[in-house]
Amino acid sequence: MHPLQCVLQAQRWGPLASVSWLLLRTCRALSSLPSTACPSPEKQQEDGVRKDFSSRLATGPTFQHFLRSASAPQEKPDMEDPPPYVTVEELLGRQRKVYLETYGCQMNVNDTEIAWSVLQKSGYLRTRNLQEADVILLVTCSIREKAEQTIWNRLQQLKALKTKRLRSRVPLRIGILGCMAERLKEEILNREKMVDILAGPDAYRDLPRLLAVAESGQQAANVLLSLDETYADVMPVQTSPSATSAFVSIMRGCDNMCSYCIVPFTRGRERSRPVASILEEVRKLSEQGLKEVTLLGQNVNSFQDRSEVQFNNAVSTNLSRGFSTNYKPKKGGLRFTYLLDQVSRVDPEMRIRFTSPHPKDFPDEVLQLIHERDNICKQIHLPAQSGSSRVLEAMRRGYSREAYVELIHHIRESIPGVSLSSDFIAGFCGETEEDHLQTVSLLREVQYNMGFLFAYSMRQKTRAYHRLKDDVPEEVKLRRLEELITVFREEATKANMASVGSTQLVLVEGHSKRSATDLCGRNDGNLKVIFPDVEMEDINNSDVKVRAQPGDYVLVKITSTSSQTLKGHVLCRTTLKDSSAYC
């Protein structure tokens, strides 16, 4: 058999050249597998299956075959037409139990649902008990070094679990999925021999084949980035049966190329899912009784569906005033405003959110639609990253502090009562104390309701890695981060104080984690609201007393607040439509 089969495919991204690869490597030579003096019939049969598989693998596609077809479009794997070295039967899960563990952003939560949808159709079962799993898959994040270190530590724990696996059970297979699989590739396979499969963000359809290869004792990987994969025809399986909300992926990848960001290199170029498939998924979620969907994308509001040719006219993207892009203005296609309008019409009782946007993609038509449509939440995530124009230029964000602040004022004028959240990075390359103080002043000026703040972590492949110096000492980064967090909490508390005395529409999620006598939900601004679990009136039937259930809308009178949570007492159960008269 071949000791190593490796496929390298280069794809050009305009001025960039990125190498994506498909790796299938030998974990160990079958001849060196340990044997017993008196192998059982089951063991003999298993060895025979492995030898048969290995012989077919050896006569499969060669390295030269893949080099010749490197420029050909990549077809999506199909169980009806498996590769020549795998049979349809070997692609079946045969009721093996899969344990999925998710790290990182909301996109990874959605990726977990996509991966499980693929595996479920192939005959795998889902388990939430780690000890009974036959396959353990970690859906990983690479945005910061800390996120990756968490996975390395977790692999050490799983290594012990794999070592102690009883020989009477099928071997335990461990896989790394998502951004870390794409970014580290060979390092994972070489450093952690117990990892059996790698699947990048665009390779989840290939999971049955990768697991079939792993069953023969091989390591298998597919981290090939795609220019068109959106999983438009894969209906994600909700991982929480009691959930009241869901994430709906509308696009993948990113073209912004901010100098600090690894996303374009781990998730590839920006491509949008067809509107029709998005609407179909939202309708099914509505039929299942879900009351909230969040539209997901790395740069969600630059959505551009070009699948319907009649809409591919020459109209350029409208940008927020004072903002620019690092790429050519996009033309044609169905844009984010159209999608948001159509999604909000599916179910007037379903809340619509979206994340994560880029500030440059908030033209007036988007803001006007949010203002007009009752079920589009009046909450906008507006990542600033820094309050210093000099640092923003080094980050290649495409705007100055002044343009960002002007947009904030315009949004608040266009959407009265809007809730704002943001992202900030402390200690980016070359950040001075004055730059840091400008970020502090931006936090005080805007008074965000929510914030996500992190110390800078340099990532390989990024522009910052090649062009800039990570020259802010770690202790300075952490000190600045703590200062930003302190200021954010002070200002968020002030901003949230404006809610005291108001009546808020809250979507009930379940019981509070801290008290079995309290319920927890989220208001239109996505803030957590805590209130007692008591009987109340139903707005449509005042003669009946009810207790709120997950998925119910209730009106809550806010009595107190902190930087992250509102508290109050419940008034009645209502509907989204009927609540407008009270809020």
C-alpha positions in Angstrom: 0.0 0.0 0.0 1.1 3.6 -0.4 2.6 4.9 2.8 1.4 8.4 1.9 -1.1 9.8 -0.5 -1.3 13.6 -0.6 -3.1 16.0 -2.7 -2.3 19.7 -3.1 -4.5 22.1 -4.9 -3.7 25.8 -5.5 -6.4 28.3 -5.9 -5.8 31.9 -6.7 -7.6 34.7 -4.9 -6.9 37.7 -7.0 -3.6 39.0 -5.6 -3.5 36.2 -3.1 -2.3 32.6 -3.8 -3.8 30.2 -1.3 -3.0 26.5 -1.2 -5.8 24.2 -0.2 -5.2 20.5 0.2 -6.7 17.1 0.6 -4.5 14.8 2.7 -4.9 11.1 3.1 -2.0 9.6 5.1 -1.0 6.3 6.6 -1.3 6.2 10.4 0.5 3.0 10.5 1.4 0.2 8.1 -1.0 -2.6 8.4 1.8 -5.1 8.6 2.9 -3.6 11.9 -0.5 -3.9 13.5 -0.2 -5.9 16.8 -1.6 -9.4 16.5 -2.5 -12.1 19.0 -1.3 -15.7 19.0 -4.9 -17.0 18.6 -6.9 -14.3 16.8 -10.7 -14.6 17.2 -12.9 -15.2 14.2 -14.2 -11.6 14.7 -10.6 -10.3 14.7 -9.7 -12.3 11.5 -12.8 -10.9 9.8 -11.9 -7.3 10.9 -8.3 -7.8 9.6 -9.7 -9.1 6.3 -11.9 -6.1 5.9 -9.0 -3.8 6.6 -6.8 -5.5 4.1 -9.5 -5.4 1.5 -10.0 -1.7 2.1 -6.3 -1.0 2.0 -5.8 -2.8 -1.3 -8.6 -0.8 -2.9 -7.2 2.4 -1.4 -3.8 1.6 -2.9 -5.3 1.2 -6.4 -7.3 4.4 -6.0 -6.4 7.9 -7.4 -2.8 8.7 -7.3 -1.0 12.0 -6.5 -0.5 12.7 -10.3 -4.2 12.1 -10.9 -5.2 14.9 -8.5 -2.5 17.2 -9.8 -4.0 16.8 -13.3 -7.5 17.6 -12.1 -6.6 20.3 -9.7 -8.3 23.0 -11.7 -11.4 21.0 -12.3 -14.6 22.0 -10.2 -14.9 19.9 -7.0 -18.0 17.8 -7.1 -19.9 17.3 -3.8 -19.5 13.7 -2.4 -22.5 11.5 -3.1 -23.2 8.2 -1.3 -24.6 6.8 -4.6 -21.3 7.4 -6.3 -18.5 6.9 -3.8 -14.8 7.1 -4.6 -13.4 3.8 -6.1 -11.6 2.8 -2.9 -14.8 3.0 -0.7 -18.0 1.1 -1.0 -21.5 2.5 -0.2 -21.7 0.2 2.8 -18.4 1.6 4.2 -19.9 5.1 4.1 -22.7 4.0 6.4 -22.4 4.8 10.1 -23.9 1.4 11.2 -25.4 3.1 14.2 -22.1 4.2 15.6 -22.6 6.9 18.2 -21.2 10.4 17.6 -20.4 13.0 20.3 -20.1 16.6 19.0 -18.4 19.3 21.0 -18.6 22.9 19.8 -16.1 25.8 20.5 -16.1 29.4 19.3 -18.6 31.5 17.5 -22.2 31.1 16.4 -21.0 30.0 13.0 -19.5 27.0 14.7 -22.8 26.2 16.4 -24.4 26.2 12.9 -21.5 24.1 11.5 -22.1 21.5 14.2 -25.7 21.2 13.1 -24.7 20.9 9.4 -22.1 18.2 10.3 -24.7 16.3 12.3 -27.2 16.5 9.5 -24.7 14.9 7.1 -23.8 12.1 9.6 -27.4 11.4 10.6 -28.3 10.8 7.0 -25.4 8.3 6.8 -26.7 6.2 9.7 -24.8 7.6 12.7 -26.5 8.1 16.0 -26.1 11.1 18.3 -25.0 10.8 21.9 -24.5 13.4 24.6 -22.6 10.9 26.8 -18.9 11.1 26.1 -18.2 7.6 27.5 -20.5 5.8 25.1 -19.3 7.6 22.0 -17.7 5.7 19.1 -16.8 9.0 17.3 -15.8 12.3 19.0 -15.8 15.4 16.8 -14.6 18.8 18.1 -15.8 21.8 16.1 -12.9 24.2 16.6 -12.0 27.9 16.5 -8.7 29.6 15.5 -9.5 33.2 16.0 -7.2 33.5 19.0 -4.3 31.5 20.4 -6.3 30.8 23.6 -9.0 29.1 21.6 -6.5 26.7 20.0 -4.8 26.0 23.3 -8.2 24.9 24.7 -8.4 22.3 22.0 -4.9 21.0 22.5 -5.7 20.6 26.2 -8.9 18.8 25.4 -7.1 16.4 23.0 -4.9 15.3 25.9 -8.0 14.4 27.9 -9.4 12.5 25.0 -6.1 10.7 24.5 -6.6 9.0 27.9 -10.1 8.0 26.9 -8.9 6.5 23.7 -6.1 4.6 25.3 -8.5 3.0 27.9 -10.9 1.9 25.2 -11.9 -1.7 25.6 -10.7 -4.0 22.8 -14.2 -5.6 22.7 -15.6 -2.3 21.5 -15.1 -0.7 18.1 -12.1 1.7 18.1 -12.7 5.2 19.3 -12.3 7.7 16.4 -11.5 11.4 17.1 -11.8 14.2 14.6 -11.0 17.9 14.5 -13.5 20.0 12.5 -13.6 23.6 11.5 -11.1 26.5 11.5 -8.3 24.8 13.5 -8.3 21.8 11.1 -7.9 24.2 8.2 -5.2 26.3 9.8 -2.9 23.7 11.4 -3.4 20.7 9.1 -0.3 18.6 9.4 0.7 19.9 12.8 -2.4 18.2 14.3 -1.9 14.9 12.5 1.8 14.8 13.4 1.6 16.1 17.0 -1.5 14.2 18.0 -1.3 10.7 16.4 -4.6 9.9 18.1 -6.5 12.3 15.8 -8.1 10.2 13.1 -9.7 12.8 10.8 -9.6 16.5 9.9 -12.4 18.3 8.2 -12.2 21.9 7.3 -15.3 24.2 7.2 -16.1 23.4 3.6 -15.6 19.6 3.9 -18.5 18.4 6.2 -20.2 16.6 3.3 -17.1 14.4 3.2 -17.3 13.2 6.8 -18.7 9.8 6.0 -15.8 9.1 3.6 -13.2 10.4 6.1 -14.6 8.2 8.9 -14.7 5.2 6.5 -11.0 5.7 5.8 -10.3 6.1 9.5 -11.9 2.7 10.2 -9.0 1.1 8.3 -6.5 2.6 10.7 -5.6 5.5 8.5 -5.6 9.2 9.3 -7.7 11.1 6.8 -8.2 14.8 6.1 -10.0 17.1 3.8 -9.4 20.8 4.4 -10.0 21.9 0.8 -11.5 25.4 0.7 -14.3 26.0 -1.7 -15.3 28.9 -3.8 -19.0 27.9 -3.9 -19.8 25.7 -0.9 -22.7 27.1 1.1 -24.4 23.9 2.2 -27.6 25.4 0.7 -29.2 21.9 0.3 -28.2 20.6 3.8 -30.9 21.3 6.3 -29.1 21.7 9.7 -30.4 19.5 12.5 -31.2 21.5 15.7 -28.8 20.3 18.4 -31.1 21.5 21.2 -34.7 20.1 21.0 -36.0 22.6 23.5 -34.5 25.6 21.8 -36.7 28.6 21.1 -34.2 30.2 18.6 -31.9 29.0 15.8 -29.0 30.2 13.7 -29.4 30.3 9.9 -26.2 30.5 7.9 -26.7 32.8 4.8 -23.1 33.1 3.6 -19.6 31.8 4.3 -16.1 33.2 4.1 -15.0 36.8 4.1 -13.3 39.2 1.6 -12.5 42.1 3.9 -8.9 41.0 4.7 -8.6 43.0 7.9 -4.9 42.7 8.8 -5.5 41.0 12.2 -8.1 38.4 11.0 -7.5 34.7 10.2 -11.1 34.1 8.9 -10.4 34.6 5.2 -7.6 31.9 5.5 -9.6 29.4 7.5 -13.1 29.9 5.9 -12.2 31.1 2.4 -13.7 33.6 0.1 -17.1 35.2 0.6 -20.0 33.4 -1.1 -23.7 33.7 -0.4 -26.4 31.1 -0.2 -29.4 31.3 -2.5 -32.3 33.3 -1.0 -34.8 30.5 -1.8 -32.9 27.9 0.3 -32.7 30.4 3.2 -36.4 31.1 3.1 -37.1 27.4 3.0 -35.1 26.8 6.2 -36.7 29.7 8.0 -40.2 28.4 7.1 -39.3 25.0 8.5 -38.0 26.5 11.7 -41.3 28.5 11.9 -43.3 25.3 11.4 -41.3 23.7 14.2 -42.4 26.5 16.5 -39.2 28.4 16.9 -39.7 32.1 17.6 -36.4 33.6 16.7 -33.7 33.2 14.0 -30.3 34.8 13.7 -29.0 35.2 10.2 -25.3 34.3 10.2 -22.3 35.2 8.2 -18.7 36.4 8.6 -19.8 39.6 6.9 -23.5 39.1 6.9 -24.8 42.4 5.6 -22.6 42.2 2.4 -24.8 39.3 1.3 -25.1 38.9 -2.5 -27.0 36.1 -4.0 -26.0 35.8 -7.7 -27.7 32.5 -8.3 -30.6 34.1 -10.2 -29.1 35.5 -13.4 -32.0 38.0 -13.9 -30.9 40.0 -10.9 -27.2 40.2 -11.8 -27.4 43.8 -13.1 -24.8 46.5 -12.8 -25.9 48.1 -9.6 -22.9 48.5 -7.2 -23.0 47.9 -3.4 -24.1 50.9 -1.4 -21.7 51.5 1.5 -22.2 53.5 4.7 -21.0 57.1 4.3 -17.3 57.5 4.9 -16.5 53.8 4.5 -14.4 51.9 1.9 -13.6 48.3 1.0 -10.3 46.4 0.5 -11.9 44.8 -2.6 -13.7 45.9 -5.8 -17.2 47.2 -5.2 -19.6 44.3 -5.9 -22.3 44.5 -8.5 -25.6 42.7 -9.0 -27.4 40.0 -7.2 -30.0 40.0 -4.5 -28.7 42.1 -1.6 -29.1 41.9 2.2 -32.0 44.4 2.3 -34.0 42.1 0.0 -33.2 39.0 2.0 -34.0 40.7 5.4 -37.3 41.9 4.0 -38.2 38.4 2.7 -37.2 36.6 5.9 -39.2 38.9 8.1 -42.3 38.2 6.0 -42.1 34.4 6.6 -43.7 34.6 10.1 -44.6 37.9 11.7 -44.4 36.3 15.1 -40.8 35.2 14.6 -38.0 37.6 15.6 -35.2 38.2 13.2 -31.6 39.1 14.1 -28.3 39.0 12.2 -24.6 38.8 13.0 -21.8 39.6 12.4 -22.0 42.7 10.2 -19.4 45.1 9.0 -20.1 48.8 9.7 -19.4 49.7 6.0 -22.6 47.8 4.9 -25.3 49.8 6.6 -26.9 51.9 3.8 -30.0 53.8 4.6 -32.3 51.1 3.1 -31.1 48.6 5.6 -31.7 50.9 8.5 -35.1 52.0 7.2 -36.2 48.3 7.0 -35.1 47.6 10.5 -37.0 50.6 11.8 -40.2 49.7 9.9 -40.5 46.0 10.4 -41.8 45.0 13.9 -40.2 41.6 14.0 -36.7 42.7 13.0 -34.9 43.3 16.3 -33.8 46.9 17.0 -30.4 45.7 17.9 -27.2 46.1 15.8 -23.8 44.7 16.3 -21.3 47.3 15.1 -17.7 46.0 15.5 -15.4 49.0 16.1 -12.2 47.1 17.0 -10.5 50.4 18.1 -11.2 54.0 18.8 -8.0 55.2 17.1 -8.1 56.2 13.4 -4.4 55.3 13.2 -4.9 51.8 14.6 -8.0 51.4 12.4 -5.9 52.1 9.3 -3.3 49.6 10.4 -6.1 47.1 10.9 -7.4 47.8 7.3 -10.9 48.4 8.6 -11.8 50.9 5.9 -13.0 53.7 8.1 -11.9 56.4 10.6 -13.1 57.0 14.1 -15.0 60.0 12.9 -16.8 58.0 10.2 -17.7 55.3 12.7 -19.1 57.8 15.2 -21.1 59.6 12.5 -22.6 56.2 11.6 -23.5 55.6 15.2 -25.4 58.9 15.3 -27.1 58.2 12.0 -28.3 54.7 13.3 -29.7 56.2 16.5 -31.6 58.8 14.5 -32.9 56.2 12.1 -33.8 53.6 14.7 -34.9 55.2 18.0 -34.1 53.1 21.0 -31.7 50.8 19.1 -29.5 48.6 21.2 -25.8 48.6 20.1 -23.0 46.1 20.7 -19.4 46.0 19.5 -16.1 44.2 19.4 -12.8 45.6 20.6 -9.2 44.4 20.4 -6.7 45.6 23.1 -3.0 45.9 22.2 -3.0 45.6 18.4 0.4 46.0 16.7 1.8 49.5 17.4 -1.0 50.6 19.7 0.3 53.4 21.9 -1.2 54.5 25.2 -2.8 57.4 23.4 -4.5 55.0 20.9 -5.7 53.0 23.9 -7.2 56.1 25.6 -9.0 56.9 22.3 -10.7 53.5 22.5 -11.6 54.2 26.1 -13.2 57.5 25.1 -15.1 55.8 22.3 -16.6 53.4 24.8 -17.7 56.3 27.0 -19.1 58.3 24.1 -21.2 55.5 22.5 -22.3 53.6 25.7 -22.8 50.2 24.2 -25.4 47.9 25.6 -23.2 44.8 25.0 -19.5 44.3 24.2 -17.0 41.6 23.3 -13.5 42.6 24.2 -10.2 40.6 23.7 -6.5 41.0 23.9 -4.8 40.9 20.5 -3.5 37.5 19.5 -1.3 37.4 16.3 -2.3 34.7 13.8 0.0 33.3 11.1 -1.0 34.0 7.5 -2.6 37.3 8.3 -1.3 40.6 6.9 -0.3 41.7 10.4 1.9 38.6 10.8 3.8 39.4 7.6 3.8 43.2 7.7 3.5 44.4 11.3 5.2 43.7 14.7 3.4 42.3 17.7 5.2 44.8 19.9 2.7 45.5 22.8 3.9 43.4 25.8 1.5 40.8 27.0 1.1 42.4 30.5 0.3 45.8 28.8 -2.4 44.1 26.6 -4.0 42.5 29.6 -3.9 45.7 31.6 -5.5 47.7 28.7 -8.1 44.9 28.2 -9.1 45.1 31.9 -9.4 48.9 31.6 -11.6 48.5 28.6 -13.8 45.9 30.3 -14.2 48.2 33.4 -15.2 51.2 31.3 -17.6 49.1 29.1 -19.4 47.8 32.2 -19.7 51.3 33.7 -21.2 52.7 30.5 -23.4 49.7 29.8 -24.9 50.0 33.2 -25.7 53.6 32.5 -27.1 52.8 29.1 -29.3 49.9 30.5 -30.5 52.2 33.4 -32.7 53.9 30.7 -34.7 50.7 30.6 -35.8 50.9 34.3 -39.5 51.6 34.5 -40.1 50.6 30.9 -42.1 47.6 29.7 -40.1 45.1 27.6 -41.2 42.3 25.3 -39.3 39.2 26.4 -39.0 35.9 24.6 -38.9 33.2 27.3 -35.9 30.8 27.1 -36.4 28.8 30.3 -35.5 28.9 33.9 -32.7 31.1 35.2 -29.5 29.2 35.8 -29.2 30.9 39.2 -32.7 30.4 40.5 -35.3 27.7 39.9 -38.0 30.2 40.9 -37.1 32.7 38.1 -37.4 32.6 34.4 -35.0 34.0 31.9 -35.4 35.4 28.4 -34.1 38.1 26.0 -35.6 41.4 25.0 -35.6 43.0 21.6 -32.1 44.4 22.3 -30.8 40.9 23.0 -30.2 41.6 26.7 -30.9 38.9 29.3 -34.1 39.6 31.4 -34.8 37.8 34.7 -38.3 37.7 36.2 -40.2 35.5 38.7 -42.0 32.4 37.5 -45.5 33.2 38.5 -49.0 33.0 37.1 -50.1 35.8 34.8 -52.9 36.8 32.4 -52.9 36.0 28.8 -53.5 39.2 26.8 -55.9 37.3 24.5 -57.8 35.6 27.3 -57.8 37.6 30.5 -60.0 35.0 32.3 -57.3 32.4 32.2 -54.2 32.4 34.4 -51.0 30.9 32.8 -47.4 30.3 33.5 -44.9 31.3 30.9 -43.2 28.5 28.9 -40.1 28.5 26.6 -41.1 30.2 23.4 -43.7 32.4 24.9 -43.6 36.2 24.5 -44.3 38.0 27.8 -44.3 41.7 28.9 -42.0 42.5 31.7 -41.8 45.7 33.7 -38.1 46.4 34.3 -37.2 47.3 37.9 -33.4 47.1 38.1 -30.4 46.5 35.8 -26.7 45.7 35.7 -24.2 45.9 32.9 -25.4 42.6 31.4 -28.8 41.8 32.9 -32.2 43.4 33.4 -34.6 42.3 36.1 -38.3 42.9 36.5 -41.8 41.5 37.2 -44.0 39.9 34.5 -47.2 41.5 33.4 -48.9 39.1 31.0 -48.3 36.7 28.1 -48.7 38.3 24.7 -47.8 38.0 21.0 -45.3 40.0 19.1 -48.0 41.7 17.1 -50.1 42.7 20.2 -47.1 43.8 22.2 -46.5 47.0 20.1 -49.2 48.8 22.0 -47.4 48.4 25.3 -43.7 48.7 24.5 
